[in-house]
C-alpha cells in the first residue's frame, strides 16, 4: 500500500487571500469575535509568525497581534473551493478518502505502484492543485495512513515528505507523542506522567508497561501506530453521486448569451448521460470561475428528479445569472453539474377494462 495524506495549507485563510489579495501581506485570522468568546479557526502564515494558531481564543490572538485582520468564516465559500480541489485531485488519483473539507488520503499506489513513481505523482497533484485553484497543499507519502498524515505536516506550506518502506518507525520516533493521530489530551497526560514524551518512547513500551497506562485494544493500536503499523484501508464510497461538465475558455467571456449557450450544450450532454444510465437528478449546480481564479457555485434542488436537457439548461442559466448578480464580470470557466441521482421510475397507467 502506498498512500498520501494531502492537507490544504491554512485553507480558510488561503481562500480569503484569493478573494482579497491585499490580505496576503498582513496577519489574517479567520474566526470568531476577538472581543467576545470567539476562537481562531485558522490563521495565515504571517499571523502564525506571532504565535497564533487554530483553537486559540480570538482574544489571545488579538493580544499577541493587535494589528491583525479578523474575518468571520464563510463556510459556503470554502465548500466551493474544496469541491474544486477534490474534483481536481480525483482526475489524477481516482480513489480518495476525504477526511475533511481541507484534508484527505489518496491511494497513490493504485496509479503508481513504485515509490519513485508515487513521489512524482504526489508532486504532480501538488502542482495541478496550485495551477487550477491557486491553493497550496502539503503531502506526505508512506505505506500507511498514520505515517502519511504525520509526514504531510513536516514541510508546510507546500511541501512533500516521502517515508520509504522500512523507515516508518525511525521517521516517527523523534516527534512528540501529541503528533501521533489517536493520542488525545488524556492519553498524552498519562504517557507524560510515565516520562514518555516521544512517539519512539511509546513504540518501545513492552506489554506490561503499556497496560499500566493505556489498557486494552486502544493501547495496542496506538503502540502499533507509533511503530508505523497501521492497517486501516481508505474509507471510500463507490457510489457516484454526481456528474458534471465544465469548460475553460481560451479567452474570458463576458457575454451572458454565449455563457448560456455553453451551459445548454453541457446540459445536453448531462441529460444524455442520465438517460443512458436510467437515472434522474434532483439538484442542478452551476459553477463559475473568474479571471482571478475566484470560484462561485449556485444550486437549485427540485422535488422530483429530472433528465430533461431543456429543464437542466434552463436551471443552469438561471443559476449563472444569480452568480453574476452577486459578482459581475467576465468568466474564465463555467460548468454545470447534477447530483442527488436516483433511478428513473417509469409510472404506468392502469390497463383499461
C-alpha positions as CSV (number, residue, x, y, z in Angstrom):
1,X,0.0,0.0,0.0
2,X,1.2,3.5,-0.9
3,X,-0.9,6.3,0.5
4,X,-0.6,10.0,0.5
5,X,-2.1,12.4,3.0
6,X,-2.9,15.8,1.5
7,X,-3.5,18.9,3.6
8,X,-4.5,22.3,2.2
9,X,-2.3,24.9,3.8
10,X,-4.1,27.4,6.1
11,X,-7.2,26.7,3.9
12,X,-9.7,29.2,5.2
13,X,-7.2,32.0,5.3
14,X,-5.8,31.0,1.8
15,X,-9.3,31.3,0.3
16,X,-9.8,34.7,1.9
17,X,-6.5,35.8,0.4
18,X,-7.6,34.6,-3.0
19,X,-10.8,36.6,-2.7
20,X,-8.8,39.7,-1.4
21,X,-5.1,39.6,-2.4
22,X,-4.4,42.6,-0.1
23,X,-4.7,40.2,2.8
24,X,-1.7,38.2,1.8
25,X,0.8,40.5,3.4
26,X,-1.0,41.2,6.7
27,X,-1.6,39.0,9.7
28,X,-5.0,37.4,8.9
29,X,-7.2,35.5,11.3
30,X,-10.3,33.6,10.4
31,X,-12.5,33.0,13.4
32,X,-14.9,34.4,16.0
33,X,-15.2,37.8,17.7
34,X,-11.8,38.8,19.3
35,X,-13.8,41.0,21.8
36,X,-16.0,38.1,22.8
37,X,-15.5,34.4,23.3
38,X,-14.5,33.6,19.7
39,X,-11.9,31.0,18.7
40,X,-9.4,31.1,15.9
41,X,-10.4,28.7,13.0
42,X,-7.2,29.3,11.1
43,X,-4.6,32.0,10.6
44,X,-2.3,32.8,7.6
45,X,1.4,32.3,7.9
46,X,2.0,35.9,8.6
47,X,-0.2,35.7,11.7
48,X,1.4,32.4,12.7
49,X,4.7,34.3,13.0
50,X,3.1,35.9,16.1
51,X,2.4,32.5,17.6
52,X,-1.2,32.4,16.6
53,X,-2.7,29.0,15.9
54,X,-6.0,27.2,15.4
55,X,-8.2,26.7,18.5
56,X,-6.5,29.7,20.3
57,X,-9.0,32.2,21.7
58,X,-9.5,35.1,19.4
59,X,-8.9,37.4,22.4
60,X,-5.5,35.9,22.9
61,X,-4.7,36.2,19.2
62,X,-5.6,39.9,19.3
63,X,-3.4,40.4,22.4
64,X,-0.5,38.8,20.5
65,X,-1.1,40.7,17.3
66,X,-3.2,43.9,17.9
67,X,-3.0,44.9,14.2
68,X,-4.3,41.5,12.9
69,X,-7.2,41.5,10.5
70,X,-10.1,39.3,11.7
71,X,-12.7,37.9,9.3
72,X,-15.6,35.7,10.1
73,X,-15.6,32.2,8.4
74,X,-17.6,31.9,5.1
75,X,-18.2,28.2,5.1
76,X,-20.3,28.0,1.9
77,X,-17.4,29.7,0.0
78,X,-14.8,27.3,1.5
79,X,-17.0,24.4,0.3
80,X,-17.0,25.8,-3.2
81,X,-13.2,25.8,-3.2
82,X,-12.9,22.4,-1.5
83,X,-15.2,20.8,-4.1
84,X,-12.9,22.2,-6.9
85,X,-9.8,20.9,-5.2
86,X,-11.1,17.4,-4.6
87,X,-12.6,17.2,-8.1
88,X,-9.1,18.2,-9.5
89,X,-7.4,15.5,-7.4
90,X,-9.8,12.7,-8.5
91,X,-8.8,13.4,-12.1
92,X,-5.3,12.2,-11.2
93,X,-5.9,9.8,-8.3
94,X,-9.4,8.2,-8.5
95,X,-9.5,6.6,-5.1
96,X,-9.7,9.2,-2.3
97,X,-10.9,9.3,1.3
98,X,-11.8,12.9,2.0
99,X,-11.3,13.2,5.8
100,X,-12.4,16.8,6.0
101,X,-13.0,20.0,3.9
102,X,-9.2,20.5,3.7
103,X,-7.6,17.1,4.0
104,X,-7.8,13.6,2.8
105,X,-6.0,10.4,1.8
106,X,-5.1,9.4,-1.7
107,X,-4.4,5.8,-2.9
108,X,-1.4,6.7,-5.0
109,X,-0.3,3.1,-5.1
110,X,-3.3,2.4,-7.3
111,X,-1.8,4.6,-10.0
112,X,1.9,4.5,-9.2
113,X,2.9,1.2,-7.5
114,X,6.6,2.1,-7.1
115,X,7.7,4.6,-4.5
116,X,9.7,6.8,-7.0
117,X,6.6,7.0,-9.2
118,X,4.5,7.7,-6.2
119,X,6.7,10.7,-5.3
120,X,6.4,12.0,-8.9
121,X,2.6,11.5,-8.8
122,X,2.3,13.4,-5.5
123,X,4.4,16.3,-7.0
124,X,2.0,16.3,-9.9
125,X,-1.0,16.5,-7.6
126,X,0.5,19.4,-5.7
127,X,1.4,21.3,-9.0
128,X,-2.1,20.7,-10.6
129,X,-3.9,21.9,-7.4
130,X,-1.8,25.0,-7.4
131,X,-2.3,25.6,-11.2
132,X,-6.1,25.0,-11.1
133,X,-7.0,26.7,-7.8
134,X,-4.1,28.8,-6.8
135,X,-4.2,27.0,-3.4
136,X,-1.1,25.4,-1.8
137,X,-1.1,21.9,-0.3
138,X,1.3,19.8,1.6
139,X,1.6,16.0,1.1
140,X,3.1,13.0,3.0
141,X,3.6,9.7,1.2
142,X,4.1,6.5,3.1
143,X,3.0,2.9,3.5
144,X,0.1,3.7,5.9
145,X,-2.3,6.5,6.8
146,X,-0.8,7.3,10.1
147,X,2.7,7.8,8.8
148,X,1.4,9.8,5.7
149,X,-0.6,12.1,8.0
150,X,2.4,12.9,10.2
151,X,4.6,13.3,7.2
152,X,2.3,15.8,5.5
153,X,2.9,18.3,8.3
154,X,6.6,18.2,8.1
155,X,7.3,20.8,5.3
156,X,4.5,23.3,5.4
157,X,3.5,25.2,3.4
158,X,3.6,23.5,0.0
159,X,6.0,20.7,0.9
160,X,6.3,17.0,0.2
161,X,7.7,14.3,2.6
162,X,8.2,10.7,1.5
163,X,8.7,8.0,4.1
164,X,10.0,4.8,2.3
165,X,9.2,1.3,3.5
166,X,11.2,0.2,6.5
167,X,11.8,3.8,7.6
168,X,8.4,4.3,9.3
169,X,9.3,3.8,12.9
170,X,12.6,5.8,12.6
171,X,10.7,8.7,11.0
172,X,8.1,8.8,13.7
173,X,10.4,8.2,16.7
174,X,11.7,11.8,17.4
175,X,8.3,13.5,17.3
176,X,6.2,14.5,20.4
177,X,3.6,11.9,21.2
178,X,0.8,14.5,20.7
179,X,1.6,14.4,17.0
180,X,0.6,10.8,16.7
181,X,-3.0,10.5,15.4
182,X,-5.2,9.0,18.1
183,X,-3.3,10.4,21.1
184,X,-5.7,12.7,22.8
185,X,-5.1,15.0,25.7
186,X,-5.8,12.4,28.4
187,X,-3.6,9.8,26.8
188,X,-0.8,12.4,26.4
189,X,-1.1,13.3,30.1
190,X,-0.9,9.6,31.2
191,X,2.1,8.9,29.0
192,X,4.0,12.0,30.0
193,X,3.4,11.1,33.7
194,X,5.5,8.0,33.0
195,X,8.2,10.1,31.3
196,X,7.1,9.1,27.8
197,X,7.3,12.2,25.6
198,X,8.1,11.0,22.1
199,X,6.5,8.6,19.6
200,X,9.6,6.4,19.8
201,X,9.3,6.0,23.5
202,X,5.7,4.9,23.1
203,X,6.8,2.4,20.4
204,X,9.4,0.9,22.8
205,X,6.9,0.1,25.6
206,X,6.5,-3.6,26.4
207,X,3.1,-5.2,27.1
208,X,3.3,-4.7,30.9
209,X,4.4,-1.0,30.6
210,X,1.7,-0.4,28.0
211,X,-1.0,-2.0,30.1
212,X,-0.2,0.2,33.1
213,X,-1.0,3.4,31.1
214,X,-3.1,2.5,28.1
215,X,-5.2,-0.6,28.5
216,X,-6.8,-2.9,26.0
217,X,-7.2,-2.5,22.3
218,X,-6.7,1.2,22.2
219,X,-3.2,1.0,23.8
220,X,-2.1,-1.8,21.5
221,X,-3.4,0.2,18.5
222,X,-1.5,3.3,19.5
223,X,1.7,1.4,20.1
224,X,1.3,-0.2,16.6
225,X,0.8,3.3,15.1
226,X,3.9,4.6,16.9
227,X,5.8,1.8,15.2
228,X,4.4,2.8,11.9
229,X,2.0,-0.1,11.6
230,X,-1.5,1.0,10.5
231,X,-3.6,-1.5,8.5
232,X,-6.6,0.8,8.0
233,X,-7.7,0.9,4.4
234,X,-9.0,4.1,2.8
235,X,-12.7,4.6,3.5
236,X,-14.3,5.4,0.2
237,X,-17.7,5.3,-1.4
238,X,-18.0,3.6,-4.7
239,X,-21.4,5.2,-5.4
240,X,-21.2,8.0,-7.9
241,X,-23.4,10.8,-6.5
242,X,-22.9,13.5,-9.1
243,X,-21.8,14.1,-12.7
244,X,-20.7,17.4,-14.2
245,X,-19.4,19.2,-17.3
246,X,-17.2,22.3,-17.5
247,X,-15.3,24.4,-20.0
248,X,-12.3,26.6,-19.5
249,X,-12.2,29.3,-22.2
250,X,-9.2,30.3,-24.2
251,X,-10.3,33.9,-23.5
252,X,-12.5,35.2,-20.7
253,X,-16.2,35.5,-21.8
254,X,-18.5,38.3,-20.6
255,X,-21.5,37.8,-22.9
256,X,-24.4,36.2,-21.0
257,X,-25.8,34.8,-24.2
258,X,-22.5,32.9,-25.0
259,X,-22.3,31.7,-21.5
260,X,-25.9,30.5,-21.7
261,X,-25.2,28.7,-24.9
262,X,-22.2,26.9,-23.3
263,X,-24.4,25.8,-20.3
264,X,-27.2,24.5,-22.6
265,X,-24.6,22.5,-24.6
266,X,-23.4,20.9,-21.3
267,X,-26.9,20.3,-20.2
268,X,-27.5,18.2,-23.3
269,X,-24.5,16.0,-22.5
270,X,-25.6,15.6,-18.9
271,X,-29.2,14.7,-19.9
272,X,-27.9,12.1,-22.4
273,X,-25.7,10.6,-19.7
274,X,-28.6,10.4,-17.2
275,X,-30.9,8.8,-19.8
276,X,-28.2,6.3,-20.7
277,X,-27.8,5.3,-17.1
278,X,-31.6,5.3,-16.4
279,X,-31.2,8.0,-13.8
280,X,-32.7,11.4,-12.9
281,X,-31.2,14.2,-10.8
282,X,-32.8,16.3,-8.2
283,X,-30.2,19.1,-7.9
284,X,-28.6,21.3,-10.6
285,X,-25.4,23.3,-9.8
286,X,-23.7,25.9,-11.9
287,X,-20.0,26.7,-11.3
288,X,-18.2,29.8,-12.4
289,X,-14.5,30.8,-12.2
290,X,-13.4,34.4,-12.6
291,X,-10.1,35.6,-14.2
292,X,-8.6,35.9,-10.7
293,X,-9.5,32.2,-10.1
294,X,-12.2,33.0,-7.6
295,X,-14.9,30.3,-7.6
296,X,-18.6,30.5,-7.1
297,X,-21.3,27.8,-7.2
298,X,-25.1,28.2,-7.1
299,X,-27.5,25.2,-6.7
300,X,-31.2,24.5,-7.1
301,X,-33.0,21.4,-5.8
302,X,-36.2,20.0,-7.1
303,X,-39.0,17.9,-5.5
304,X,-38.8,15.5,-8.4
305,X,-35.8,14.2,-10.3
306,X,-35.3,15.3,-14.0
307,X,-33.4,14.1,-17.0
308,X,-34.6,16.7,-19.5
309,X,-31.8,18.8,-21.2
310,X,-34.0,21.8,-21.6
311,X,-35.0,21.9,-18.0
312,X,-31.4,21.3,-16.8
313,X,-30.2,24.1,-19.1
314,X,-32.9,26.5,-18.0
315,X,-32.0,26.0,-14.3
316,X,-28.2,26.2,-15.1
317,X,-28.7,29.6,-16.9
318,X,-30.8,31.0,-14.1
319,X,-28.2,30.0,-11.5
320,X,-25.5,31.6,-13.7
321,X,-27.5,34.8,-13.8
322,X,-27.7,34.7,-10.0
323,X,-24.0,34.3,-9.6
324,X,-23.3,37.2,-12.0
325,X,-25.7,39.5,-10.0
326,X,-23.6,38.7,-6.8
327,X,-20.4,39.3,-8.7
328,X,-20.5,40.7,-12.2
329,X,-17.6,40.3,-14.7
330,X,-16.1,38.1,-17.4
331,X,-15.6,34.4,-16.7
332,X,-12.7,32.1,-17.2
333,X,-14.8,28.9,-16.8
334,X,-18.4,27.8,-16.5
335,X,-19.7,24.4,-15.6
336,X,-22.9,22.6,-14.7
337,X,-23.4,19.5,-12.6
338,X,-26.3,17.4,-11.4
339,X,-26.5,15.5,-8.2
340,X,-29.0,13.7,-6.0
341,X,-29.0,10.9,-8.6
342,X,-31.7,8.2,-8.4
343,X,-33.1,5.5,-10.6
344,X,-35.7,6.7,-13.0
345,X,-39.1,5.2,-12.2
346,X,-41.5,4.9,-15.2
347,X,-45.0,5.2,-13.9
348,X,-47.5,3.1,-15.9
349,X,-51.2,3.7,-16.4
350,X,-53.6,1.0,-15.2
351,X,-55.0,-1.1,-18.1
352,X,-58.4,-0.2,-19.4
353,X,-61.0,-2.9,-18.7
